[in-house]
Amino acid sequence: MLHQRFGSTTRTTRRGTALAAGLLAATTVLAGCGVVSISDPRSSAAEPAASSPVEPAPVAPETGSTQEPSPEVPLPSVTTSVPSTAGPTTPAPSTTTPSPTSTSTAPKPAPKPTTSAPATPKPKPVPTEGDTLHVGDSGPYVRSVQQRLTSLGYWNGSADGQFGMLTAQAVMALQKAAGLGRDGVYGPSTRAALKNGVRPQSRLGGTGIEIDKARQLLLVVRGGRVTTILNTSTGSGERYTSNGVEHVATTPAGTFSTFRSVDRLDKGPLGDLWRPRYFNGGIAVHGAGSIPGYPASHGCARVSNPAMDMIWANGLMPIGSRVTVY
């Protein structure tokens, strides 16, 4: 009887060893995801915990024994909470840039200057009757002033409602005729002179060109009547030197005749003359870019370039025509 139990025990022990080996093999396969630790209160406390031994399967009861067989111990499920025996894993480096914190020492970008949109300028009010007019003004009132100037003979081109250079030249000629300040601004005194119809008269009558040095006006006379009045600038009276010789910038008085004309820009030793009409040696009526209200030339009688074009277009200074300076 003893031999039989011993033999059964031997067979049972071999079966337990085989089952334990199977469990160990299964545990080894699971080592890639972390070793599974199996604990049982019936295991020996003398065994070291670090080896994580697999509990041997219970011994089957001896054949013919009345003991109930122990239930088979199920394999515990593998969970991700079990620590791995492969050692700590190194976390993969983050590919995201850390956001700056409030304690960062990096310099903050300077705030962009705020640029406010420039204020839209208010449109200039359209001048009305009685307003003072300057270069740049426009409107019906300017046109009416231009028309009145033209009716009195003060040439200012066409009445287009734009107070430009030609209108300023005509206003200056009116101011000269009325003995007013020569600024080209259409103010109260100039308005009164225009309303009163102030205009110069011919001294000699007949037909020709008259140059009034005292009032700095050029008059076109036809049949004893002044038809066109132009602002002009004659010799300044200043001394100047040309070709080593000293001269006085003057426009000699007298009666002369137009003897030569150049239908282009004539470049002379003292400056450029636009379409000049010569009447006394090198002295001519010619166009220029600047015609102030005072004598400023070397001796010629300047008028505006558009005014000189008008003289040419209307044949107002033909060769042989009279030119009187006083």
C-alpha positions in Angstrom: 0.0 0.0 0.0 2.8 2.3 0.8 4.6 1.5 -2.4 1.5 2.2 -4.4 0.9 5.6 -2.8 4.5 6.5 -3.3 4.3 5.5 -7.0 1.1 7.6 -7.4 2.9 10.4 -5.7 5.7 10.1 -8.1 3.5 10.2 -11.1 1.5 13.1 -9.7 4.7 15.0 -9.0 5.8 14.5 -12.6 2.5 15.8 -13.9 2.8 18.9 -11.6 6.3 19.5 -12.9 5.1 19.3 -16.5 2.3 21.8 -15.8 4.7 24.1 -14.1 7.0 24.0 -17.0 4.1 24.9 -19.3 3.2 27.8 -17.2 6.8 29.0 -17.2 6.9 28.8 -21.0 3.7 30.8 -21.2 5.2 33.4 -18.8 8.4 33.6 -20.9 6.3 34.3 -24.1 4.5 37.2 -22.2 7.8 38.7 -21.2 7.8 41.0 -24.3 4.8 42.9 -22.8 5.9 42.5 -19.1 6.4 39.5 -16.8 3.2 38.3 -15.1 3.6 37.9 -11.3 1.6 34.9 -9.8 1.1 34.9 -6.1 -0.7 32.4 -3.9 -1.0 32.4 -0.1 -0.1 28.7 -0.1 3.3 29.4 -1.7 6.4 29.1 0.5 7.5 32.3 2.1 11.1 31.1 2.0 11.3 31.5 -1.8 12.7 34.8 -3.0 10.2 37.2 -4.5 12.5 38.4 -7.2 12.4 35.1 -9.1 8.6 35.3 -9.5 8.2 31.5 -9.5 5.2 29.8 -11.0 3.1 28.0 -8.4 3.2 24.2 -9.0 -0.1 22.6 -10.0 -1.8 20.8 -7.1 -1.2 17.1 -6.8 -4.1 15.0 -8.1 -5.6 12.8 -5.5 -4.6 9.1 -5.4 -6.7 6.8 -7.5 -9.6 5.5 -5.5 -9.3 8.4 -2.9 -12.4 10.0 -1.8 -10.9 13.5 -1.8 -12.5 15.9 -4.2 -10.1 17.0 -6.9 -8.9 20.6 -6.5 -10.1 22.9 -9.3 -7.6 23.8 -11.9 -5.9 27.1 -11.2 -6.7 29.4 -14.2 -4.0 31.5 -15.8 -4.3 35.1 -14.6 -5.2 37.6 -17.4 -2.4 39.8 -18.5 -3.0 43.5 -17.7 -1.0 46.5 -18.8 -0.7 47.5 -15.1 1.9 44.8 -14.4 5.4 46.3 -14.4 7.8 45.0 -17.0 10.9 43.1 -16.2 12.6 44.5 -19.3 13.6 47.5 -17.3 12.4 51.1 -17.5 11.7 52.3 -21.0 13.1 55.6 -22.2 10.3 58.0 -23.3 10.4 59.1 -26.9 11.5 62.7 -27.3 8.7 65.1 -27.9 8.5 66.7 -31.4 6.4 69.6 -30.2 7.9 72.9 -29.3 7.2 73.8 -25.7 5.1 76.9 -25.4 6.7 79.8 -23.6 5.7 80.3 -20.0 5.3 83.5 -18.0 8.7 82.9 -16.4 10.6 82.8 -19.7 13.6 85.1 -19.9 13.3 85.5 -23.7 12.8 89.1 -24.7 9.3 90.0 -25.7 8.9 91.5 -29.2 8.4 95.3 -29.2 4.8 96.3 -29.8 4.1 97.4 -33.3 3.4 101.1 -33.5 -0.2 101.9 -34.2 -0.6 104.0 -37.3 -3.9 105.8 -37.6 -5.2 106.5 -41.1 -4.6 110.1 -42.1 -7.7 112.2 -41.8 -9.4 112.9 -45.1 -9.1 116.6 -45.8 -12.4 118.3 -46.1 -13.2 119.5 -49.6 -12.6 123.2 -50.2 -15.9 125.1 -50.2 -16.9 126.5 -53.6 -16.5 130.3 -53.5 -19.6 132.4 -53.9 -20.3 136.0 -54.8 -18.2 138.4 -52.7 -15.5 135.8 -51.7 -11.8 136.5 -52.1 -10.4 134.4 -54.9 -6.9 132.8 -55.0 -5.1 130.5 -57.4 -6.7 127.1 -57.1 -10.2 128.2 -56.6 -12.9 127.1 -59.0 -16.6 127.2 -59.6 -19.3 129.4 -61.2 -18.2 132.5 -59.4 -14.7 132.2 -60.8 -16.1 131.8 -64.3 -18.2 134.9 -63.9 -15.0 136.9 -62.8 -13.1 135.5 -65.8 -15.9 136.6 -68.2 -15.9 140.1 -66.7 -12.1 140.4 -67.1 -12.3 139.3 -70.7 -15.1 141.8 -71.5 -12.8 144.6 -70.3 -9.8 143.4 -72.4 -7.8 141.6 -69.6 -6.7 138.5 -71.4 -6.9 135.3 -69.3 -7.5 132.6 -71.9 -10.9 130.9 -71.8 -13.4 131.3 -69.0 -13.2 127.7 -67.6 -14.0 128.4 -64.0 -10.5 127.5 -62.8 -8.5 130.3 -61.1 -5.1 129.5 -62.6 -1.9 131.4 -63.6 -3.6 133.2 -66.6 -6.4 134.4 -64.4 -3.9 135.6 -61.8 -2.0 137.5 -64.6 -5.2 139.2 -65.7 -6.1 140.1 -62.1 -2.6 141.6 -61.6 -3.0 143.6 -64.8 -6.3 145.0 -63.5 -4.6 145.8 -60.2 -1.9 147.7 -62.0 -4.4 149.7 -64.1 -6.3 150.6 -60.9 -3.2 151.5 -58.9 -3.7 148.7 -56.4 -1.3 146.2 -54.8 0.0 143.7 -57.3 -0.5 140.3 -55.8 -2.9 138.6 -58.2 -5.4 137.9 -55.4 -9.0 138.9 -56.2 -10.0 140.7 -53.1 -12.5 143.5 -52.2 -10.5 146.4 -53.8 -9.9 144.4 -57.0 -13.5 143.3 -57.1 -14.6 147.0 -56.8 -12.2 147.9 -59.7 -13.6 145.2 -61.9 -17.1 146.2 -61.1 -16.3 149.9 -62.0 -14.8 148.8 -65.3 -11.3 150.1 -64.8 -9.2 149.8 -67.9 -6.3 151.7 -69.4 -6.6 153.9 -72.5 -4.2 154.3 -75.5 -1.9 157.3 -75.4 -1.1 157.4 -79.1 -4.2 155.9 -80.8 -3.9 154.3 -84.1 -2.7 150.6 -84.3 0.2 149.0 -82.6 1.7 147.9 -79.3 2.1 150.2 -76.3 4.3 149.4 -73.4 3.5 151.4 -70.2 6.6 151.1 -68.0 5.0 153.0 -65.1 2.1 150.6 -64.7 4.0 147.6 -66.2 1.3 146.9 -68.8 1.4 145.9 -72.5 -1.6 147.2 -74.5 -2.7 146.0 -77.9 -4.3 148.9 -79.7 -6.5 148.7 -82.8 -7.9 151.8 -84.3 -7.1 153.8 -81.3 -8.9 151.4 -78.9 -7.3 149.1 -76.4 -8.4 145.6 -77.3 -6.1 143.5 -75.2 -4.3 144.2 -71.9 -1.4 142.0 -70.7 0.7 141.9 -67.5 4.3 142.6 -68.4 7.7 143.1 -66.7 10.3 145.4 -68.2 13.9 146.4 -67.4 14.7 146.3 -63.7 17.2 149.3 -63.8 19.9 147.1 -62.1 23.4 146.9 -63.4 24.7 143.7 -64.9 27.8 142.5 -66.8 27.7 140.8 -70.2 30.9 139.8 -72.2 32.9 141.9 -69.8 30.9 145.0 -70.4 28.7 146.6 -67.7 25.2 147.5 -68.6 22.0 148.8 -67.0 18.9 146.7 -67.3 16.5 149.2 -68.9 13.8 149.4 -71.6 14.4 152.6 -73.5 11.4 154.8 -74.2 10.5 155.6 -77.8 8.7 154.4 -80.9 10.1 151.4 -82.7 9.1 148.8 -85.3 9.1 145.1 -85.1 12.0 144.0 -87.4 12.7 140.3 -86.5 10.8 137.4 -85.0 11.9 133.9 -84.0 9.2 131.3 -83.9 10.9 129.1 -81.3 12.9 129.3 -78.1 15.7 131.7 -78.8 18.7 131.1 -76.5 20.6 134.3 -75.9 23.6 135.3 -73.7 21.2 136.7 -71.0 18.6 133.9 -71.0 16.1 132.1 -73.1 13.3 134.0 -74.9 10.1 132.2 -76.0 9.1 133.2 -79.6 10.5 136.7 -79.4 9.5 139.7 -81.5 12.5 142.1 -81.6 11.8 145.8 -81.9 14.9 147.6 -80.6 18.3 145.8 -81.1 18.3 142.9 -78.7 15.2 144.1 -76.9 12.0 142.2 -77.7 8.5 141.2 -76.5 8.8 137.5 -75.6 7.3 134.8 -73.5 8.8 133.8 -70.1 8.0 131.6 -67.1 8.0 134.4 -64.6 6.2 137.7 -65.0 6.2 139.4 -61.6 4.3 142.6 -60.7 7.5 144.7 -60.9 10.3 145.4 -63.4 12.6 142.4 -63.4 14.1 141.9 -66.9 17.3 142.9 -68.6 15.4 145.3 -70.9 12.8 143.1 -72.8 9.1 143.2 -72.2 8.1 139.8 -70.7 4.7 138.3 -71.0 3.5 134.8 -70.2 4.3 132.0 -72.7 0.5 131.5 -73.4 0.1 135.2 -74.0 3.0 135.2 -76.5 1.4 132.2 -78.3 -1.8 134.3 -78.5 0.1 137.2 -80.0 1.6 134.9 -82.7 -1.8 133.2 -83.3 -3.6 136.5 -83.9 -0.8 138.3 -85.8 -0.7 141.1 -83.2 3.0 142.1 -83.9 3.7 141.6 -87.6 7.0 142.7 -89.0 7.0 146.5 -89.4 4.3 147.1 -86.8 4.6 149.9 -84.4 5.9 149.4 -80.8 5.8 152.4 -78.4 7.5 152.4 -75.1 6.7 155.2 -72.5 
